[in-house]
Amino acid sequence: MPATTRRFEVARAWRDIKGSGLPVRVPTTELVEIGAGGGSIARRDALGRLAVGPKSASSVPGPACYNLGGTMPTITDSNVVLGKLRPEGFAGGKLTLKPELALEAVMREVATPLGMSSADWAAAGVLEIGEEAMANAARVHAIEQGKDVTRYALMASGGAGPLHAVRIAEKLGISRVIIPTSAGVGSAVGFLSAPVAYEVARSLIMAMARLDLGHIAKLQAGMLEEATAVVRPALTPGEAITATWAAELRYAGQGHALRVALEAPLATAADLSALEARFVAQYLETYGTTLDGNPVEMVALSLICSGPSVQTEAADAVAEPHAAPVESLTAVFDPVSGTRVEAAVLQRRNLQPGAVHAGPALVTEAQTTTWVPGGWHLSLHALGHVILDRGVRQ
């Protein structure tokens, strides 16, 4: 399960600098705003450097290649120039890309002002800066959470995510990338499949040694009643409600708390002792140290009441590996060699579980495109997920 938080920061004035944005206190997946995406505009800045974002062309007027009024080059335009985005079938055929407009914009605003030798190198520079911004945001966020990103796989979704996922993974030292089924509309799929849920939180700032169990019992009963009253009408008769309890704790004097899961509502002194022990263990895992002798205090109690989750599929068997069908070949600029390399074009809808292919390759679908560079291998999971692994396939 992804980590969650009740604090989120938006519109940061300085990229990756905590405290420079606007705090929003709503339940959300633990994430960070990057300010770099397909619409991020590339330009020569006042110091004569190549800059990408945070200003965006958005969807209106959009990248130059959309031919909807936008004239500034974006990350999307750079992908078009490099050959990673192809006009054929883009957005399911609902939008016709104009590569010539992307080329013109990149030359006018990036290559010529910076004295670069070609539009290919200019576009490659735009992607490198944009991808470094994405990778660094993940790097900083992981450090703040006390995580070693090299131990994880990178999952990419959205319209542009799969285009940049492998390069970001390389920058982070990650060797596996997962492009889930329906990645291009991943947010919509998540919204439609998420269970009905309601979260209640109550502040309770007090040293653990001074907590009143009677007061806590009344607080928890009121929280459960409030959350149940919201969730119950949204469920069909007979559907069960799941109650998930948590507490936020910190060492006295600190400004940030850790969220510690509870197996059940707090009821006894033993429950409080066990909670404090779990906090100390979680603090050690997160920050690599503990503050022995410093009193622990509770900051808040929280409760999430939710209905039944959508049942997910399970793969019964591993599909037999076989060569993926290649629809065509295309030329994609490779900044490592400085030339255009031949890349296979694979239609995701034509891939069957067990399909394998070595990069370079483009996997196209209506909502997104996945770029598989040389040195990476693609395989299709039994449930349709694209798995990209670095190195030689075993």
C-alpha positions in Angstrom: 0.0 0.0 0.0 1.3 3.5 -0.7 2.2 5.8 2.2 -0.4 8.4 3.1 -0.3 11.7 4.9 -2.7 14.4 6.0 -0.3 17.2 5.1 0.5 18.2 1.5 2.4 21.2 0.1 1.6 22.8 -3.2 2.9 25.7 -5.4 6.4 25.6 -3.9 8.3 28.8 -4.7 11.6 26.8 -4.8 11.6 23.3 -6.3 12.2 20.5 -3.8 12.5 23.0 -0.9 10.2 22.0 1.9 8.3 24.9 3.5 8.4 27.1 0.4 4.9 26.2 -0.7 1.3 26.3 0.6 0.4 23.7 3.2 -2.9 21.8 2.5 -4.2 19.6 5.3 -6.1 17.0 3.5 -5.7 13.2 3.4 -3.6 12.3 0.4 -1.0 9.8 -0.9 2.5 10.7 0.3 3.8 12.6 -2.7 5.7 15.7 -3.8 4.9 18.3 -6.4 7.6 18.4 -9.1 6.7 21.2 -11.5 8.0 19.3 -14.6 5.9 17.5 -17.1 4.9 17.2 -20.8 3.8 20.8 -21.0 6.9 22.3 -19.3 8.3 25.1 -21.5 11.9 25.1 -22.5 13.8 28.4 -23.1 17.1 30.2 -22.8 17.0 32.0 -19.4 18.5 35.3 -18.4 21.8 33.8 -17.6 22.1 32.2 -21.0 21.3 28.7 -19.8 18.8 26.1 -20.9 15.8 26.1 -18.5 12.8 23.8 -18.4 9.7 24.8 -16.5 8.1 25.5 -14.1 6.0 27.6 -16.5 3.8 25.2 -18.6 1.9 25.4 -21.9 -0.7 23.2 -20.2 -3.4 21.7 -22.6 -4.4 25.2 -23.8 -2.7 26.5 -25.8 -0.6 23.3 -25.4 2.7 22.3 -26.9 3.6 23.7 -30.3 3.2 20.2 -32.0 -0.5 20.2 -30.9 -1.2 23.0 -33.4 -3.7 24.5 -31.0 -2.1 28.0 -30.7 0.9 27.1 -28.6 4.3 28.3 -30.0 6.7 27.6 -27.2 8.7 24.3 -27.1 7.9 21.9 -24.4 9.1 18.5 -23.2 6.4 17.0 -25.4 7.7 18.8 -28.4 11.2 17.6 -27.6 9.9 14.0 -27.5 8.4 14.5 -30.9 11.7 16.0 -32.3 13.7 13.0 -31.0 11.2 10.5 -32.5 9.8 9.1 -29.2 6.3 10.4 -29.9 4.9 9.6 -33.3 1.9 11.2 -35.0 0.4 7.9 -35.9 -2.3 7.0 -33.4 -1.4 9.7 -30.9 -4.2 10.2 -28.3 -6.1 7.4 -30.0 -6.2 9.5 -33.3 -8.1 12.4 -31.7 -5.2 14.7 -32.0 -2.8 15.1 -35.0 0.8 15.9 -34.0 2.7 18.3 -36.2 6.4 17.4 -36.0 7.4 20.3 -38.1 5.9 22.8 -35.6 7.8 21.0 -32.8 11.1 21.2 -34.7 10.6 24.9 -35.5 9.9 25.8 -31.9 12.9 23.9 -30.5 15.2 25.5 -33.1 13.8 29.0 -32.6 13.7 29.0 -28.8 16.4 26.6 -27.7 18.9 25.5 -30.4 19.6 28.8 -32.1 19.7 31.1 -28.9 22.1 28.6 -27.2 24.2 28.0 -30.3 23.6 24.3 -30.4 24.5 22.2 -33.4 21.1 20.7 -34.0 17.5 20.4 -32.9 18.2 16.8 -31.8 20.8 17.9 -29.3 18.6 20.8 -28.1 15.7 18.4 -27.6 17.9 15.9 -25.8 19.1 18.7 -23.5 15.5 19.6 -22.7 14.7 16.1 -21.7 17.8 15.7 -19.7 17.0 18.7 -17.6 13.3 17.8 -17.2 14.2 14.2 -16.2 16.8 15.3 -13.8 14.2 17.6 -12.1 11.9 14.6 -11.8 14.6 12.2 -10.5 15.9 14.8 -8.0 12.4 15.4 -6.6 12.1 11.6 -6.0 15.6 11.5 -4.6 15.0 14.3 -2.1 11.6 13.0 -1.1 13.1 9.5 -0.5 15.8 11.0 1.7 13.2 12.9 3.7 11.3 9.6 4.2 14.5 7.7 5.1 14.1 5.3 2.1 16.7 3.8 -0.1 15.2 4.1 -3.6 17.5 1.5 -5.1 15.6 -1.2 -3.2 12.3 -0.4 -5.1 10.8 -0.7 -8.5 9.6 2.4 -10.2 6.0 2.5 -11.4 5.0 5.0 -14.0 1.6 6.2 -15.1 0.0 9.2 -16.8 0.4 10.3 -20.4 4.1 11.2 -20.2 5.4 9.1 -17.3 6.2 6.0 -19.3 8.3 8.0 -21.8 10.6 9.2 -19.1 10.4 6.3 -16.5 13.6 4.4 -17.6 15.8 7.5 -17.7 14.6 8.5 -14.2 15.2 4.9 -13.0 18.7 5.0 -14.3 19.4 8.3 -12.5 18.0 6.8 -9.2 19.9 3.5 -9.5 16.6 1.5 -10.0 16.7 -1.6 -12.2 13.1 -2.4 -12.7 10.2 -0.2 -14.1 6.6 -1.2 -14.2 4.1 0.3 -16.6 0.7 -0.9 -15.3 -2.3 -1.7 -17.5 -4.2 1.5 -18.4 -1.2 3.6 -17.2 -2.3 6.6 -19.3 -5.5 6.9 -17.3 -4.2 5.6 -14.0 -5.6 8.3 -11.9 -9.1 7.7 -13.3 -8.8 4.0 -12.8 -7.7 4.6 -9.2 -10.5 6.9 -8.5 -13.2 4.5 -9.9 -11.8 1.5 -8.1 -11.1 3.2 -4.7 -13.5 2.1 -1.9 -15.9 4.6 -0.3 -14.0 6.1 2.7 -14.1 8.8 5.2 -11.3 10.0 7.6 -11.7 11.6 11.0 -8.8 13.1 12.9 -8.7 14.6 16.4 -5.9 16.6 18.0 -4.6 15.3 21.3 -1.3 16.9 22.2 -0.2 15.4 25.4 2.7 13.3 26.8 2.0 9.6 26.6 2.5 9.3 30.4 -0.3 11.7 31.0 -3.0 10.4 28.7 -6.4 9.7 30.1 -7.8 6.4 28.9 -11.4 7.4 29.7 -11.1 10.6 27.6 -9.5 8.6 24.7 -12.3 6.1 24.8 -15.0 8.8 24.5 -12.9 10.5 21.7 -12.7 7.2 19.7 -16.4 6.5 20.1 -17.3 9.9 18.7 -14.9 9.5 15.8 -16.3 6.0 14.9 -19.9 7.3 15.1 -19.1 10.3 12.8 -17.2 8.3 10.2 -19.8 5.4 10.1 -22.6 7.9 9.6 -21.0 9.2 6.5 -19.9 5.8 5.0 -22.9 3.7 5.8 -25.4 5.4 3.4 -23.0 4.9 0.5 -22.9 1.1 0.9 -25.4 -1.5 -0.1 -27.2 -3.3 2.8 -24.9 -6.0 4.4 -21.6 -4.5 3.2 -19.1 -4.3 6.0 -17.3 -1.2 7.1 -13.5 -1.5 7.9 -12.2 0.8 10.6 -8.5 1.6 10.4 -7.0 3.4 13.4 -3.7 5.3 13.6 -2.0 7.7 16.0 0.5 10.5 15.3 3.4 10.7 17.8 6.6 12.6 18.2 9.3 13.3 20.7 8.6 16.3 22.9 9.8 19.5 21.3 9.7 18.2 17.7 7.6 19.8 15.1 6.9 16.8 13.0 5.1 13.6 14.0 5.2 10.0 12.7 1.9 8.2 11.9 1.8 4.8 13.7 -0.8 2.2 12.8 -3.0 0.8 15.5 -4.4 -2.7 15.4 -7.4 -1.7 17.4 -8.7 1.3 19.4 -6.6 2.2 22.4 -8.2 0.7 25.5 -5.6 -0.2 28.2 -2.3 1.0 29.6 -0.7 -1.9 27.8 -2.0 -0.5 24.5 -0.3 2.8 25.2 3.0 1.1 26.1 2.9 -1.0 22.9 2.1 2.1 20.8 5.1 4.0 22.3 7.3 1.0 21.6 6.1 0.9 17.9 6.8 4.6 17.6 10.4 4.3 18.8 11.0 1.4 16.4 9.5 3.3 13.5 11.5 6.4 14.4 14.7 4.3 14.4 13.8 2.8 11.0 13.0 6.2 9.5 15.7 8.4 10.9 18.4 5.8 12.0 18.4 7.0 15.6 16.3 7.4 18.7 16.1 10.1 21.4 16.5 8.0 24.5 15.2 9.7 27.6 13.2 12.2 25.6 9.5 11.8 26.5 7.1 10.8 23.7 3.9 12.7 23.2 0.7 12.0 21.2 -0.3 14.6 18.6 -3.5 13.2 17.1 -5.7 10.2 16.6 -7.1 9.3 13.2 -9.7 6.9 11.9 -10.5 5.8 8.3 -13.8 4.0 7.8 -14.1 2.4 4.4 -16.3 0.1 2.4 -15.2 -3.0 0.6 -12.3 -2.7 -1.8 -12.6 -3.7 -5.4 -11.3 -7.2 -5.8 -8.0 -7.3 -7.8 -7.1 -10.1 -10.2 -4.4 -12.6 -9.4 -2.2 -14.2 -12.1 -2.7 -17.9 -11.9 0.3 -18.9 -14.0 3.5 -17.5 -15.6 3.1 -17.0 -19.3 5.5 -18.7 -21.7 8.1 -16.2 -23.0 7.8 -15.4 -26.7 9.0 -12.7 -29.1 6.8 -9.6 -29.2 5.3 -8.8 -32.6 6.9 -5.8 -34.1 4.6 -3.4 -36.0 7.3 -1.3 -37.7 10.7 0.3 -37.2 11.4 4.0 -36.5 14.5 6.2 -35.9 15.0 7.7 -32.4 17.8 10.0 -31.5 20.2 8.5 -29.0 22.3 11.0 -27.0 24.8 8.3 -26.0 25.9 7.6 -29.6 24.9 11.0 -30.9 23.0 9.4 -33.8 19.6 8.1 -34.5 19.1 4.4 -33.7 16.6 2.0 -35.1 13.8 1.2 -32.6 11.0 -1.3 -32.9 7.4 0.0 -32.6 5.2 -2.4 -30.6 1.4 -1.9 -30.2 0.5 -2.7 -26.6 -2.9 -4.0 -27.6 -1.2 -6.7 -29.7 1.1 -7.9 -26.9 0.2 -11.1 -25.2 1.3 -12.2 -21.7 4.9 -13.5 -21.9 5.9 -11.3 -24.8 9.5 -10.2 -24.6 11.6 -7.7 -26.5 15.0 -6.0 -26.1 15.3 -2.2 -26.5 15.4 0.2 -28.2 11.7 0.1 -28.6 8.5 2.2 -28.4 5.4 0.6 -26.9 2.4 2.7 -28.2 -1.1 2.8 -27.0 -4.0 5.3 -27.1 -3.2 7.1 -23.8 0.6 6.9 -23.6 3.9 5.7 -25.1 6.6 3.8 -23.3 10.3 4.3 -24.3 12.6 1.2 -23.9 16.2 2.2 -24.5 19.0 -0.1 -25.4 20.2 -2.1 -22.4 16.7 -2.7 -21.1 14.3 -5.6 -21.8 10.6 -5.7 -21.9 8.3 -8.5 -20.8 4.5 -8.5 -20.5 3.1 -9.7 -17.2 0.3 -12.2 -17.1 -2.1 -9.4 -16.1 -1.0 -7.1 -18.9 1.6 -4.9 -17.1 4.7 -4.0 -19.0 7.8 -4.9 -17.0 11.1 -3.3 -18.0 14.4 -4.7 -16.6 17.9 -3.3 -16.9 20.6 -5.6 -18.2 20.5 -9.0 -19.9 17.2 -10.9 -19.6 17.7 -14.2 -17.8 
